[in-house]
Amino acid sequence: MTGYVLQRLLQALLVCLGISVITFVMLHVAGDPAQLLVPMEASREDVELLRRQLGLDRPLPVRYLIFLGGILTGNFGRSFFSQDPALGLVLDRLPATLELALAGLGLALVVAIPLGSLAALKRGTLWDRGTTALAVGGQAMPAFWLGLMLIIVFSVKLRLLPVSGRDSPAHLVLPAATLASFLLPVLMRLTRSQMIEILGQDYIRTARAKGVGMAALIFRHALRNAWIPIVTVVGLQFGRLLGGTIVTETVFAWPGAANLAVRAIRNLDYPVVQTVVILLAFSIVVVNLLTDLVVARLDPRVRLQ
């Protein structure tokens, strides 16, 4: 187990290194932030002076090595606009992003697993067809459109929930529902297919013959084995969940790291964008590692050598 964990940690470091290279190169070829920071009437000499002050006059490989050295020492640089440490700016916003992602994940699990299980139990009925249509429709709806519709219905028309912000638990309801909308159909369809397969196994029929009740049959036998692929998919989809926060935070003005990254991209604020990408990538790598360990715990057949 120790060797497996060390191997995965090494792979995680290599992944983060690759992400840092790609992000750094793509940002630095996108444009010159010095042009945005100087006044319109600034001369070419003023622009070159600012570029030297920001370290943008150095060759690209040298700038990357400086950036990489800063990461290893916990120094991600300073924002070009506010001059605050980029790491501090992102860490102040990161809890809001993780709160939104976990809320969306929890909502998707709470809704998808019962609906998928019932669809499997009532296979071929109107309930099954309805949940399947719901899953297909959920995957087809863009997150920004759904967010706007939820705002119009529940905030503007019914005045039940706030439009934006993060001042109370009520502010979390609409963003979490929007974020859960693309993960919920995947989990619902996966739960349905897994439950249909498991309910047809011999040990389920044996348990029924012994007089095991339906509730015990579902929770103690069927769902216990269905959890393994569900946990795997949740771990794989966590990256998409964090990616979905970019759209969701923008629509609902949620004060998270993704919203900060969008503004930083518009302003070519390299240090802030790089910090957001590195921290979110590290979060995804950690979640994937934990997913592998949880699956190994749930399924003794998994070998970690």
Helices and strands as residue ranges (DSSP letters): H 2-28, H 33-37, H 44-54, H 60-72, H 86-121, H 126-140, H 143-150, I 151-157, H 170-199, H 202-209, H 214-216, I 217-222, H 223-252, H 257-266, H 270-298
